Amino acid sequence: MYADCDYIRPACHLSDECAAMVAILLAALLSCCTAFTFTPYITTVDSTILVSIEQVSTVGTTATYPPSTPTPTPTVTSAPPLNQCSCTDKNIWLDVYFLIDSSLAMTSAGFDGATAFVESVLFKMTLGQAYAQQTRVGFITYSADANKRYDLTSFQSTDDMINNADLTYDGSRGTNIEAAIQLASTSFDSSAHRDNAQKVIVIVASDYQKGSYNDPTVAAETFKEDGGYIITVEYLQEHGEPIPLLKTLASGPQFQFTNRFGNLTTEDIRTAFCKGGQMCSDGHAEMVKICITSLVIYACINQS
């Protein structure tokens, strides 16, 4: 667990030496992790008060530390969680399936417009197959049935997706959103899904008509309960009617969008991606926590 932090494993025999060593090493560690904001805290282990983050961040040529005062009952005060990095278009880090309506109600022109809108959403993002720091996308189209056109491993880069994604319009009757959600959920459950990436479904729908297929509400709730987020885009065509069902399927009001009022933008969707809860873009948040824990453990608990 601590393989990346072997260089910060001092062994201290005196509490004052230990506090000084912790201060110096933590200061060095934090100096290269400016992307994070730390809240001051004090950690006590084995009746020895360790230096606070606030003191470490200001340590210079001279520094003072809390006295090593024994306490009757040793306690450990957990550090607050580290803040995630700010979310930008380039560092959005998710696994996303777009479920695009290709039914008769969407129309061929509407389908072309919807796919162009989706590609514009992704154009500013960093797509790829890296384990971290990149978004992976797959595409499912649906009408009476659902079909997976591209899975999460199909595209190696943003340019690859823009140049090679070829989605075809079906034009049949039926809007089987439930089958599309089930297909996406099954794909996420496969070994191809990254366990360190948030699962997101984006439904781009022009209509919903009940048919011989199941209501999609149960499938959507199951996906959300399993930790996934659903974003809905009501992409109506001329004379199209609103789709109240999409509000039920979405993960909340901040994940519901429509083109009814002419103000739908690609940035709306990317902002929703950020709200959906992504990993820190530089991948160091967890490592900082591990290294700080390693430092405290090896410097002041496993003294030799």
C-alpha positions, 0 to 999 in steps of 0.5 A, a space after each residue: 500500500 505504501 510502495 509509492 511513499 517509501 522515501 518518507 519512512 523515518 524512524 524517530 525515538 524522541 517525540 520532539 524529533 518525531 514532530 520535527 521530522 513530521 513537520 519537515 517531511 510534510 512541508 516537502 510533500 505539500 509543497 508539490 501538491 498545491 492543487 489541494 486545500 487542506 483544513 488545519 487539524 491535529 492528530 494525536 497518536 500514542 499520547 503524542 500530539 503531532 504537528 498540525 497541517 496549518 503549522 506544516 504549511 508555514 514551516 520555515 527556518 524556525 518553527 515551534 511545535 505543540 509540547 508532547 503532553 501525555 493524555 489519559 486516553 489516547 485518541 486519533 482525530 481523523 483528517 478532513 477529506 481532501 478537496 477534489 481538483 476543480 472540474 474543467 472540460 479537459 479533466 472530466 473523468 467518467 465512463 459514459 454511455 449515450 442512449 440516443 433515440 433513433 425512433 420515428 419520432 426523432 426523424 432522420 434530421 433530428 437524429 443527425 442534429 442529436 448526434 452532432 450535439 453529442 459530438 460537440 459535447 465531447 469535442 472539448 473533453 479528453 477521451 481515451 483508454 487510460 486508467 485515469 484522467 480521461 473519459 471513455 464513451 459508448 453509444 447505444 441507439 434505441 427505438 423498439 429495441 436497443 442496440 450498442 453501437 460502440 462500447 467504452 473501449 471503442 475510441 482511443 482519443 477525442 479525434 478518434 471518436 469525432 472522425 470514426 463514430 458512425 451512428 445510423 438512424 433506425 426510424 422504426 416505431 417504439 421508444 424502448 428506453 428501458 432496454 437501452 438502460 438495461 443494455 448500458 447497465 450490463 455493459 458497465 457491469 462488465 470487466 471493461 468498466 473502470 472501477 475508479 470512474 463514475 458511471 453516467 448514462 445520458 438519455 437523448 430522447 425525442 419522444 416516449 410512447 408506452 408499448 410492449 416493453 417495460 416502463 424504464 423507471 425501475 431500470 433507472 432507479 436500479 442504476 442510480 442505486 448502484 451508484 450511477 448518474 442519469 442525465 436526460 436531454 429532451 430533444 424535441 422535434 417540431 410539434 413534439 410534446 414534452 416528455 415528463 418521464 425524463 424528469 423521473 429518470 434523471 438523477 435530479 433537477 440539475 441533470 435535466 435538460 431540454 431544447 424546448 426553449 432554444 437555450 440548450 448548450 453543450 456546456 450544460 452537459 459538461 457542467 452536469 458531468 462535473 456535478 455528477 462527481 468525478 475523480 480528481 483530474 491529476 490522480 494525486 488526491 488519494 496518494 497524498 492521503 496515503 503518503 500522509 498516513 504512511 508518514 505519521 504511521 512510520 514516523 511516530 507509531 512504528 518507532 524502532 
